[in-house]
Amino acid sequence: MTLRVRLLVCAFLIGATATTSVSADWPGFRGPNRDGVSPETGLLKTWPEGGPKVLWTAKNLGLGWGTPSVADGVIYGVGTRDDKDGVWAVKESDGSELWFSPFAAPAGDLLNQTNGPASTPTVHNGKVYTVSANGTVSCLNAKDGKPVWAKNYQKDFGGAPGGKAGVAWGYSDSVLADGDKIVCIPGAKGAAVAALNADTGATIWKADAGEIGDPKVKGFAGQGYSSPVKATIGGVPQYLALLGSGSGLVGVSADTGKVLWQYKGTAATGGVAQIPIPIVKGDLVWVSCSYAGGSALLRIVPKGQGAFEVKELKAYKKPELNNHHGGMVLVGDHIYFGHDQNGGSPVCVELKTGEIKWGPEKPPAGGQRSAAVLYADGRLYFRYENGVLVLIEPSPDELKVVSSFKLPTADQKSYPQSWPHPVIVNGKLLVRDQTVMYCYDVKAK
């Protein structure tokens, strides 16, 4: 090998190493792949007493349950300020604010435990996309927050009102960016799922999944709270969406919006509110919801000509197993989450069989009620509603608690629930808590 060739090879390897070593951003809800799994490595395996070091605290963000997103050194979130739902942007380095851009009026007449919008912004190609509690889908410029376009689930797609008559806690889905498409869930008859042009907001297609609410069931249809996820099953790219009590879980063609398959078992039709994003691996889908729901392992079987059959391999009714709104993560061949409505009892389920390996266990370290779950670098992070954060080593054999600490007391007295999902990016643990966000240093030294 000549000297020139050796130098070129070394330059390539150095460039490749530099490229692959850069930590991935967290551009939307549940991370880069919407699965609650962070690609971060080199993190603390245990926490010191009292928790990791606080790097900074951002205040006065505005009321909201939404999780932060991170891209290109900026953290984005949604909140209500001065009677407007808006997007805020702060520096990742120190939490100082860059801008706040109002984009919708807050939804009115919502049920209790509604403290502002609960959507998580999606950052894509220099733009920020998010949803207000009243169903306004807005596209903003990521650099300065200037509006680009907006649509509304009610006015443009015939969706239910955001209030006690419809989506009782306000629309909470987080849109999916996929190339030139923004995929959202209006949750309307004839427009259960919709794909919009990312640059203009023009409708590309609408998916018809039938009646969103079960006409035989009184009360709320349950739509408006879950978010779409993309998967390729049987060689066909598709979006999975958990809808309402009448339409359940669907897989729609990424190209045309055609409904490829539909599952209406109780694990996907809990009424009131269907929330968790399903887990997909190969042709297996794990779905769960609370209220009148449950959990189920499905196999999606291609039948030719773009058709699929849904086989229910294992199912649980609500008292046995369900996830409310804290999300579920797949680590290796096992699923971990907090079980039960308003509960976060840790449980481990084997994906290939749907069998419970252990649990549900009593919430550890003083954790209470719902738990939002994340995985990073060999550890599970359970954030409990009462502000207890627990570090757990994933194991199919038993619950292995490693560390825990208590977040500061919430600054809101009316609804102090510690609900937004934790985020890990660039060696930092970001925890949103109402109008405040904490940034912890979790990088191993």
Secondary structure, DSSP 8 states (H G I E B T S, - for coil): --HHHHHHHHHHHHHHHHHHHS---B-STTTTTTSSEE---SB-SS--TT-SEEEEEE----B-----EEETTEEEEEEEETTEEEEEEEETTT--EEEEEEEE----S--SS--S-----EEETTEEEEE-TT-EEEEEETTT--EEEEEEHHHHH----SSTTSSTT------EEETTEEEE---BTTBSEEEEETTT--EEEEE--S-SS-TTS-S-EE-SS---EEEEETTEEEEEEE--TTT-EEEEETTT--EEEEE-SGGG--SEE-----EEETTEEEEEETTTTEEEEEEEEEEETTEEEEEEEEEEETTT--B-SS-EEEETTEEEEEEBTT--EEEEEETTT--EEE-----STT--S-EEEEEETTEEEEEETTSEEEEEE--SSS-EEEEEEE----S-SSS----S--EEETTEEEEEETTEEEEEE-B--
